[in-house]
């Protein structure tokens, strides 16, 4: 489906992608991962043709349809359902033509094609996708302009999924979703029939959706089988082995060099010294392991207060008198609590956060708080309130007025802002760095409770793991709203659910909550299109099925044989290639006046072409097998 060969791309003279090569076969689902700023979105733009590569090539399967979520939010007075269905241009053109066509043959062709693309079920499919992403039947009929930017991005995602493209490119698809919609999307993509390449920093999402990982690091692409957990394990083992091999080689080089230095000048040892010089020259250097700098978080611990910190007693809250959003709440928060706040967007999670953060007052009932309680609040939209022309140090110094400069810088250092970053303009920081600055600002007064609303949207996988460690080390209370299941599972020991106009404690863990959502969705029809009734198969049908499967296996036999032969051929050719490279690494061969080096180099070039052809044969056979299975 996708072949990237020796791809190089530069920005302002700086190499972002450096002679990267990778193959993504048809039907495979891969997660593209890498640190923030490593070039993942740039690679997507190169694949989609929005950017031109400097060197190398990107080859896509001929005739395939690529789908990518538009970067522009949809707008207009038409309904959400109309917006999603309008994404299928072919279907809409055919439906329009069917209204005016007069030639009987053309009319027949139109209706056959409409049947082939399941046009009759289009509205049901569009509605099911919108429902999964959080839009009920009433919302689907409302105008696009009625919704905020985040909700419109869900509509753009729904339109892309509705197209059912052969090759789906998704860049952080869960960023605008709540947990409920994220879980639906995981299930949808797990059952998707096409090829997927997705950028994501969510471990649970990657473990569920993809069957391989493509890692972009130091400008190179490396492909690993399995989900994120398997990638992490494999890569750790690979780095450990590489580190050991590097140390061993360095010791060996040191030993050889020592022999050369000792005996180079002695006549009776000169030939042996020359032999070791050649051996040293032929030794392929093993790269030392250079890990990128690890992100750090460290929240300052608060003073201890007597429990409970907050108590809600028959509490009702809302924005207008007589119109409560949440009612009859009886809850409490202690110092050691780690609470995950769950519920679909629009149910009132933000209202609950505002109540706990003293931004809203109760309409009925009571909210009792400790007199010395300090509360900190994190929301992703706060990045818009930062002064882009000022530095992190300036922002922190303004809030810590009168505090010695070294203490201001020490607090910034807790969140990875050393001298190289503390004095950089905020406008030049990445999204993840801005998020870390918000963490630093909100925790400056050693709060007893941290209210975190989607804190991970711009953090890469390693930064999320650092945040998990910091939250678990923190000695105050945490109330967390997040669509990152992995974060919720490792941080939270209590769950509150906001639904049906109230907030209550949930008796269970994240697995129980996920099962509850799936059961609820099934009870509501599951969002699936049931245009074709299921039929019970009798004995004859089962017999016919066995015959069909046997025939399919027989038809695939030549392909399986071709795969094995191609693999064997690549193994033989690879061994020959290594033998030629070893011969060409010998300096003495270039002193041969018969032109032996030139002949070997010509053979190596021909051999590489044969290897490339064998790989093409193998890939094509594998793709056909994957499509047939």
C-alpha positions in Angstrom: 0.0 0.0 0.0 2.8 2.4 1.0 6.5 2.3 0.0 8.9 4.9 1.4 12.4 4.6 0.0 15.4 6.7 1.1 13.1 9.7 1.9 14.9 12.9 2.8 13.2 16.2 3.8 14.7 19.4 5.2 13.3 22.5 6.7 15.5 25.6 6.6 18.5 23.4 5.9 17.8 21.2 8.9 17.3 17.6 8.1 13.9 16.4 9.5 13.7 13.0 7.8 17.0 11.4 6.7 17.1 8.7 4.1 14.1 6.9 5.8 12.7 3.7 4.4 9.7 1.7 5.4 6.9 -0.4 3.8 3.3 -0.6 5.0 1.5 -3.5 3.2 -2.2 -3.5 2.3 -4.6 -4.1 5.2 -2.0 -3.4 7.9 -2.7 -0.9 10.7 0.3 1.0 11.9 0.9 3.6 14.6 3.4 6.3 13.8 5.1 7.4 17.0 8.0 9.7 17.9 8.8 12.6 20.2 7.0 15.9 19.6 8.8 17.8 16.8 10.3 14.6 15.3 8.5 15.1 12.0 5.4 12.9 12.2 2.9 15.4 10.8 5.5 16.4 8.2 5.7 12.8 7.1 1.9 12.8 6.7 2.1 15.9 4.6 4.7 14.3 2.4 2.6 11.1 2.0 -0.6 13.1 1.1 1.3 15.3 -1.3 0.9 18.5 0.6 4.7 18.8 0.7 7.4 18.0 -1.8 10.2 15.7 -0.8 13.9 16.7 -1.2 15.1 13.2 -2.1 14.0 9.6 -2.3 10.4 8.4 -3.2 7.0 7.7 -1.8 5.0 5.1 -3.7 1.3 4.5 -3.1 -0.8 1.6 -4.5 -2.3 2.6 -7.9 -6.0 3.4 -7.8 -6.4 3.4 -4.0 -8.4 6.1 -2.2 -6.7 8.0 0.6 -8.6 9.6 3.5 -7.3 12.3 5.8 -9.2 14.5 8.2 -9.4 18.0 6.9 -7.4 20.6 8.9 -10.2 23.2 8.3 -13.2 22.9 10.6 -16.5 22.5 8.6 -19.0 25.3 8.6 -22.4 26.2 7.2 -26.1 26.1 8.0 -26.6 22.6 6.7 -27.0 19.7 9.1 -24.3 17.4 10.5 -25.8 14.5 8.7 -25.7 16.4 5.4 -22.1 17.4 6.0 -21.0 13.8 6.5 -22.9 12.5 3.6 -21.5 15.2 1.3 -18.0 13.8 1.8 -18.9 11.0 -0.7 -18.7 13.1 -3.9 -19.3 10.1 -6.2 -22.5 9.1 -4.5 -23.9 12.6 -4.4 -23.0 13.1 -8.1 -24.7 9.8 -9.0 -27.8 10.7 -7.0 -28.0 14.1 -8.7 -27.6 12.6 -12.1 -30.3 9.9 -11.4 -32.8 12.8 -11.0 -32.1 14.1 -14.6 -30.9 11.1 -16.6 -33.2 9.9 -19.5 -31.1 7.2 -21.2 -32.3 3.8 -19.9 -28.8 2.3 -20.1 -27.3 5.2 -18.2 -30.0 5.0 -15.5 -29.3 1.3 -15.1 -25.6 2.0 -14.8 -26.2 4.6 -12.1 -28.4 2.4 -10.0 -26.0 -0.5 -10.3 -23.2 1.7 -9.1 -25.3 3.2 -6.3 -26.0 -0.4 -5.2 -22.4 -1.3 -5.3 -21.4 1.6 -3.0 -24.3 0.9 -0.6 -25.9 4.3 -1.2 -29.2 3.0 0.2 -27.6 2.7 3.6 -25.6 5.9 3.5 -27.8 7.9 5.8 -27.9 5.0 8.4 -24.0 4.6 8.2 -23.5 8.4 8.6 -25.8 8.5 11.5 -24.1 5.5 13.2 -20.7 7.1 12.9 -22.0 10.5 14.3 -23.7 8.7 17.1 -20.5 6.9 18.0 -18.7 10.2 18.1 -21.2 11.7 20.5 -24.0 13.2 18.4 -27.5 12.0 19.2 -30.3 12.0 16.6 -31.4 15.5 17.5 -27.9 16.9 17.2 -27.4 15.3 13.8 -30.2 17.4 12.4 -28.7 20.7 13.8 -26.7 23.1 11.7 -22.9 22.7 11.7 -22.5 26.4 12.8 -24.3 25.6 16.0 -21.3 23.7 17.4 -17.9 24.7 18.7 -14.6 24.1 17.0 -13.9 20.9 19.0 -17.3 19.4 18.1 -16.9 20.4 14.4 -13.6 18.5 14.3 -15.5 15.4 15.3 -17.8 16.0 12.3 -14.7 16.3 10.1 -13.5 12.9 11.5 -17.0 11.4 10.9 -16.9 12.5 7.2 -13.5 10.9 6.7 -14.6 7.6 8.3 -17.9 7.7 6.2 -15.8 7.6 3.0 -14.3 4.2 4.0 -11.0 5.0 2.2 -8.6 2.3 1.3 -5.8 4.1 3.1 -6.7 6.1 6.2 -4.3 8.7 7.6 -5.2 9.9 11.2 -3.3 12.5 13.1 -4.1 12.4 16.8 -7.8 11.5 16.2 -8.7 11.3 19.9 -7.6 14.9 20.7 -11.1 16.3 20.4 -12.9 13.3 21.8 -14.0 12.4 25.3 -13.4 8.9 26.7 -16.7 7.5 25.5 -16.1 8.6 21.9 -12.5 7.4 22.1 -13.5 3.9 23.1 -16.1 3.8 20.3 -13.3 4.9 17.8 -11.0 2.2 19.1 -13.6 -0.4 18.4 -14.5 1.0 15.0 -10.8 1.2 13.8 -10.1 -2.3 15.2 -12.7 -3.7 12.8 -11.8 -1.4 9.9 -11.1 -3.3 6.7 -8.6 -0.8 5.1 -5.0 0.2 5.7 -4.4 2.6 8.6 -1.5 4.9 9.5 -2.3 6.8 12.7 -0.3 9.3 14.8 -1.1 8.8 18.4 0.5 9.2 21.8 -2.1 7.1 23.7 -0.7 3.7 24.7 -4.1 2.0 25.2 -5.4 3.3 21.8 -2.3 2.0 20.1 -2.4 -1.4 21.8 -6.0 -1.8 20.8 -6.0 -0.5 17.2 -2.7 -1.2 15.5 -0.8 -4.4 14.7 2.6 -2.7 14.1 4.5 0.4 15.2 6.6 2.7 12.9 9.0 4.7 15.1 10.4 8.0 13.8 13.6 8.8 15.6 16.7 10.8 14.6 15.1 11.1 11.1 14.9 7.4 10.5 11.9 5.1 10.3 11.9 1.7 12.1 9.1 -0.8 11.8 8.1 -3.1 14.8 5.5 -5.8 14.9 2.7 -5.7 17.5 1.2 -2.9 19.6 2.9 -0.2 21.7 3.7 -2.4 24.7 5.5 -4.9 22.5 7.3 -2.1 20.7 8.5 -0.7 24.0 9.8 -4.1 25.2 11.5 -4.9 21.8 13.1 -1.5 21.5 14.4 -1.6 25.1 16.0 -5.1 24.5 17.4 -3.8 21.2 19.0 -0.8 22.9 20.4 -2.9 25.7 22.0 -5.3 23.1 23.3 -2.4 21.1 24.9 -0.9 24.2 26.6 -4.2 25.1 27.8 -4.7 21.5 29.2 -1.1 21.4 31.0 -1.6 24.7 32.5 -4.9 23.5 33.6 -3.5 20.2 35.2 -0.5 21.8 37.2 -2.8 24.1 38.2 -4.9 21.1 39.3 -1.8 19.1 41.3 -0.6 22.1 43.0 -4.0 22.4 43.9 -4.0 18.6 45.1 -0.4 18.7 47.3 -1.2 21.7 49.0 -4.1 19.8 49.6 -1.8 16.8 51.1 0.9 18.9 53.4 -1.5 20.6 54.7 -3.5 17.6 54.4 -1.2 14.6 58.1 -0.2 14.7 59.4 -3.8 15.3 60.5 -5.5 12.2 59.6 -9.0 13.3 56.1 -7.9 14.2 55.5 -5.4 11.4 53.4 -7.8 9.2 51.2 -8.7 12.2 50.7 -5.0 13.0 49.7 -4.3 9.4 47.2 -7.1 9.5 45.6 -5.7 12.6 45.5 -2.2 11.0 43.5 -3.7 8.1 41.2 -5.5 10.6 40.6 -2.3 12.4 39.8 -0.5 9.2 37.3 -3.3 8.2 35.5 -3.2 11.5 32.0 -1.7 11.0 31.5 0.9 13.8 28.5 0.2 16.1 26.6 3.4 17.0 26.5 4.3 20.6 23.1 4.5 22.2 22.0 8.1 22.4 18.7 8.5 24.1 16.8 11.8 23.7 16.5 13.9 26.8 13.7 12.6 29.1 10.9 14.9 30.0 10.5 15.5 33.8 7.6 16.6 36.0 7.8 17.2 39.8 4.8 18.7 41.6 5.6 20.3 44.9 3.9 18.6 47.8 1.3 20.6 49.9 1.0 21.0 53.7 -1.2 18.3 55.2 -4.9 19.2 55.9 -7.4 17.3 57.9 -9.9 15.3 55.8 -12.2 15.8 54.0 -10.9 18.7 51.8 -14.3 19.1 50.1 -17.7 17.8 50.9 -20.8 18.1 48.7 -24.1 17.7 50.6 -27.3 17.5 48.4 -25.6 20.0 46.1 -27.1 21.4 43.0 -25.3 23.6 40.5 -26.0 25.4 37.3 -25.6 28.7 35.4 -29.1 30.1 35.5 -31.5 30.1 38.4 -34.0 27.3 38.1 -32.0 25.5 35.4 -29.7 23.1 37.2 -27.0 21.2 35.3 -26.1 18.8 38.2 -28.4 18.0 41.1 -28.5 16.1 44.4 -24.7 15.4 44.7 -23.3 13.8 47.8 -19.5 13.4 47.4 -16.3 14.0 49.3 -12.6 14.5 48.5 -9.7 13.6 50.7 -5.9 14.4 50.5 -4.9 11.0 49.1 -7.7 10.8 46.5 -7.1 10.2 42.8 -10.5 10.6 41.1 -11.2 10.1 37.5 -14.2 12.2 36.3 -16.0 10.3 33.6 -19.0 11.0 31.3 -19.7 12.1 27.8 -19.0 15.7 26.7 -22.0 17.9 27.4 -23.1 15.9 30.5 -21.6 18.5 32.9 -17.9 17.5 33.6 -16.7 21.1 33.1 -19.5 22.3 35.4 -18.4 19.9 38.1 -14.8 21.0 37.7 -15.8 24.7 38.1 -17.8 23.9 41.2 -14.9 22.1 42.8 -12.5 24.9 41.7 -14.7 27.6 43.3 -15.6 29.1 39.8 -19.3 28.3 40.4 -21.4 28.5 43.5 -24.0 26.0 44.5 -27.7 26.8 43.8 -28.9 24.4 46.5 -27.3 22.3 49.2 -23.8 22.9 50.6 -20.1 22.7 49.5 -17.9 22.6 52.6 -14.2 23.2 52.1 -11.2 23.4 54.4 -10.3 27.0 55.3 -6.7 26.7 54.2 -7.5 24.8 51.0 -5.5 25.7 47.9 -6.8 24.5 44.5 -5.0 24.5 41.1 -6.8 24.2 37.8 -5.4 23.0 34.4 -7.3 23.4 31.1 -5.9 23.0 27.7 -7.6 26.3 26.5 -5.4 28.2 28.9 -2.5 28.0 26.4 -4.4 30.7 24.5 -4.0 33.0 27.5 -0.2 32.8 27.5 1.7 35.8 26.2 3.5 34.5 23.2 6.1 37.3 23.1 7.2 36.6 26.7 9.3 33.8 28.2 8.4 31.0 30.7 10.7 32.8 33.2 8.7 36.0 32.7 5.3 34.3 33.3 6.6 32.5 36.4 8.3 35.6 37.9 5.1 37.6 37.5 3.2 35.0 39.6 6.1 34.6 42.1 6.7 38.3 42.7 9.2 38.9 45.4 10.6 35.4 45.3 14.4 35.1 44.6 15.3 34.5 40.9 17.0 31.2 41.7 13.8 29.8 43.3 11.8 30.9 40.3 14.2 29.0 38.0 14.3 26.0 40.3 10.5 25.7 40.1 10.6 25.9 36.3 13.3 23.3 36.3 10.9 20.8 38.0 9.0 20.8 34.7 12.0 20.5 32.3 12.6 24.3 31.7 16.4 24.6 32.1 18.3 27.6 31.0 17.9 26.6 27.3 14.1 26.8 27.5 13.2 29.1 30.3 14.3 32.2 28.3 12.7 31.2 25.0 9.6 33.1 23.8 6.4 31.1 24.5 5.4 31.5 20.8 8.4 29.4 19.9 7.5 26.5 22.3 5.8 23.3 21.1 2.3 22.4 22.3 3.8 19.9 24.8 6.2 22.6 26.2 3.3 25.0 26.6 1.4 22.4 28.5 4.4 21.8 30.8 4.5 25.6 31.4 0.8 25.5 32.5 1.7 22.7 35.0 4.5 24.8 36.4 2.3 27.9 36.7 -0.7 26.1 38.3 1.5 24.3 41.0 3.5 27.3 42.1 1.6 27.6 45.4 1.8 23.9 46.4 -1.9 23.2 45.9 -3.8 20.6 48.0 -6.0 19.6 45.0 -5.2 19.7 41.3 -8.1 19.7 38.8 -6.8 18.5 35.5 -9.0 18.8 32.4 -7.5 16.9 29.4 -3.9 17.5 30.5 -2.3 15.2 27.9 -3.5 16.5 24.5 -0.1 17.8 23.4 2.1 15.4 25.3 4.0 12.6 23.7 4.1 9.1 25.1 7.3 9.6 27.2 5.9 12.9 28.6 2.6 11.2 29.6 4.6 8.5 31.4 6.5 11.2 33.2 3.2 12.9 34.2 1.9 9.6 35.5 4.9 9.2 37.7 4.7 12.8 39.0 1.0 12.5 39.8 1.6 9.3 41.7 4.4 10.9 43.7 2.3 14.0 44.4 0.9 14.0 48.0 -2.3 16.1 47.3 -5.6 15.1 45.7 -6.0 14.8 41.9 -9.3 15.1 40.0 -8.8 14.1 36.4 -10.8 14.5 33.2 -9.1 12.6 30.3 -9.8 10.5 27.3 -6.5 8.7 27.8 -7.5 5.3 29.4 -3.9 4.4 30.3 -3.5 7.6 32.3 -6.8 7.0 34.1 -6.0 3.4 34.9 -2.5 4.2 36.4 -3.4 7.3 38.3 -7.0 7.0 39.5 -8.3 4.8 42.3 -11.8 6.2 42.4 -14.2 7.0 39.6 -17.0 9.6 39.4 -19.6 9.4 36.6 -21.4 12.5 35.4 -24.6 11.6 33.7 -28.4 11.9 33.9 -28.1 15.3 35.6 -26.0 14.3 38.5 -22.5 13.0 39.6 -22.1 9.8 41.5 -19.4 7.4 42.5 -18.9 4.5 40.2 -18.3 1.1 41.8 -15.8 -0.5 39.5 -12.6 0.1 37.5 -12.0 1.3 34.0 -12.6 -2.2 32.5 -16.0 -2.3 34.2 -16.8 1.2 32.9 -15.8 0.2 29.3 -18.0 -2.9 29.5 -20.9 -0.8 30.8 -20.5 1.6 27.8 -20.5 -1.3 25.3 -23.5 -2.9 26.9 -25.3 0.4 26.9 -24.5 0.9 23.2 -25.7 -2.6 22.3 -28.9 -2.0 24.2 -29.4 1.1 22.0 -28.8 -0.8 18.8 -25.0 -0.6 18.8 -24.9 2.0 16.1 -24.6 -0.7 13.5 -26.3 -0.8 10.2 -28.5 -3.8 10.0 -29.7 -3.4 6.4 -29.1 -7.1 5.7 -30.9 -9.6 7.9 -28.9 -12.5 9.3 -29.8 -16.0 8.1 -29.3 -19.2 10.0 -27.2 -21.6 8.0 -28.3 -25.2 7.6 -26.1 -28.2 7.1 -26.0 -27.6 3.4 -24.8 -24.0 3.9 -22.1 -25.1 6.2 -21.0 -27.8 3.7 -20.9 -25.2 1.0 -18.9 -22.9 3.3 -16.3 -25.6 3.8 -16.0 -26.2 0.1 -15.5 -22.5 -0.5 -12.8 -22.2 2.1 -11.1 -25.3 0.7 -11.2 -23.7 -2.8 -9.9 -20.5 -1.5 -6.9 -22.3 0.2 -6.2 -24.1 -3.1 -6.3 -20.8 -5.0 -3.9 -19.3 -2.6 -1.4 -22.2 -2.7 0.6 -20.8 -5.7 0.8 -17.4 -3.9 2.1 -19.1 -0.7 4.6 -21.0 -2.7 5.7 -17.7 -4.4 6.1 -16.1 -1.0 8.3 -18.9 0.2 10.4 -19.0 -2.9 10.9 -15.2 -2.8 11.9 -15.5 0.9 14.4 -18.2 0.0 15.7 -16.2 -2.9 16.2 -13.1 -0.8 18.1 -15.1 1.8 20.5 -16.5 -0.9 20.9 -13.1 -2.5 21.5 -11.5 0.9 24.2 -13.9 1.7 25.9 -13.2 -1.6 25.6 -9.5 -1.0 27.3 -9.8 2.4 30.1 -11.8 0.8 30.7 -9.2 -1.9 30.7 -6.4 0.6 33.3 -8.2 2.7 35.5 -8.7 -0.4 35.1 -5.0 -1.3 36.0 -3.9 2.2 39.5 -5.4 1.8 41.9 -2.5 0.8 44.2 -4.9 -1.1 41.6 -5.6 -3.8 41.9 -2.0 -5.1 45.6 -2.6 -5.7 44.8 -5.4 -8.1 45.5 -4.2 -11.7 43.1 -6.7 -13.3 40.1 -4.6 -12.3 38.8 -7.1 -9.8 37.3 -4.3 -7.6 35.3 -2.9 -10.6 34.0 -6.3 -11.5 32.9 -7.0 -7.9 31.2 -3.6 -7.7 29.3 -4.3 -10.9 28.2 -7.6 -9.5 27.0 -5.9 -6.3 24.9 -3.5 -8.3 23.3 -6.3 -10.3 22.7 -8.2 -7.1 21.0 -5.3 -5.4 18.6 -5.1 -8.4 17.8 -8.8 -8.1 17.2 -8.3 -4.3 14.8 -5.4 -5.0 12.9 -7.5 -7.6 12.6 -10.4 -5.1 11.3 -8.0 -2.5 8.7 -6.6 -4.9 7.6 -10.2 -5.7 7.3 -11.0 -2.1 5.4 -7.9 -1.2 2.9 -8.2 -4.0 2.2 -11.9 -3.1 1.8 -10.9 0.6 -0.6 -8.1 -0.3 -2.8 -10.4 -2.5 -2.8 -13.0 0.3 -3.7 -10.3 2.9 -6.6 -9.1 0.7 -7.9 -12.7 0.1 -7.7 -13.7 3.8 
